[in-house]
Amino acid sequence: MTAPTDRDLEIIAAQLGREPRGVLAVAYRTPDGLPAVVKTAPRLPDGTPFPTLYYLTDPRLTAEASRQESAGVMREMTERLGADPALAAAYRAAHESYLAERDDIESLGTDFTGGGMPDRVKCLHVLIAHSLAKGYGLNPFGDEAVAIAADHGLRGKAIPADWPKYERTKEDR
């Protein structure tokens, strides 16, 4: 993570189509060095609570998250969450880590984190941002969505070339 430069903020504004708000850091850069995930303050400059600690800004990644959502990936993930206690525990741990990190900055007095954590999968944008910011191994569904994105043409472009592949098992199909 790095403090955002003026140039980063210009790029992020162009990516979002608006001025970024509450940016604390660039949490992930694409392989070509562009900001793609920002770490945001739990409260925006105007005082509005903003529980989304990691926010996806790269248009390639946001488009891919939307594509996966419309393809039913969230529904499949939520179904697996209810059937796999180990997966549910790992997802809960990701939620708890996210919440603790945000609360270390400022507590909002809520246990809402984003992406549906820890009980369902609601927003792949948040989960992808979390995994890219923190690296592989913390958020199982974020990791999976990033792997799907990598295999959908973004490996080495918006996603690290060495991001692990997601291998579906018979139970996942």
DAWOGI-V273470 format. One record per pair of residues at least 6 apart in sequence whose ideal C-beta (glycine too) atoms are under 8 Angstrom apart, sorted by the first residue. I is the first residue (numbers start at 1). GAP is how many residues later the second one is. Records with the same first field share a line. If there is no record, write none. Layout:
I=GAP  GAP
This chain:
1=24  25  26  38  132
2=23  24
3=22  23
4=8  19  21  22  31  34
8=18  27
9=11  14
11=23  24
12=8  11  23  26  45
13=6  7
15=20  42  43  44
16=41
20=18  37
21=19  23  24  29
22=18  19  21  22  23  28
23=15  16  17  18
24=14  15  16  17  81
25=13  14
26=9  11  12  13
27=10  11  12  27  102  105  106
28=7  8  9  101  104  105
29=6  7
30=6  28  127  128  129
31=125  126  127  128  129  130
32=125
34=24
35=22  23
36=20  21  22  25  96  122
37=17  18  19  20  21  92  95  96
38=16  17  19
39=14  15  16  94
40=10  12  13  14  15
41=9  64  65
42=7  8  9  11  60  61  63  64  65  66
43=6  7  63  65
44=6
49=59  61
51=51  57  59  61  62  63
52=62  74
53=45  48  49  52  60  61  77
54=44  72  75  76  78  79  80
55=74
56=6  9  69  70  72  73  76
58=100
60=94  97  98
61=67  71  88  93  97  98
62=63
64=64  85  88  90  94
65=58  59  60  63  80  84
66=59
67=85
68=6  56  77  80  81
69=54  55
73=48  51  72  75
74=42  47  48  49  50
76=96
77=44  64  67
78=38  42  43
80=7  92
81=6  7  10  38  39  40  60
82=6
87=53
88=30
90=50
91=26  27  48  49  50
92=25  26
93=45
94=23  24  36  44  45  46  47  48
95=18  22  23
96=22
97=37  41
98=15  16  19  32  41
99=12  14
102=6  11
114=9  12  16
115=6  7  8  9  10  11  12  15  26  27
116=6  7
117=10
121=6  20
124=17  18  21
127=12  14  15  18
128=14  17  18  21
129=13
130=8  9  12
131=7  8  11  12  14  15
132=10  14  27
136=7  10  27  28
137=6
143=21  23
144=22
146=13  17
147=16  17  18  19
148=18
149=9  10
150=9  13  15
151=14  15
155=6  8
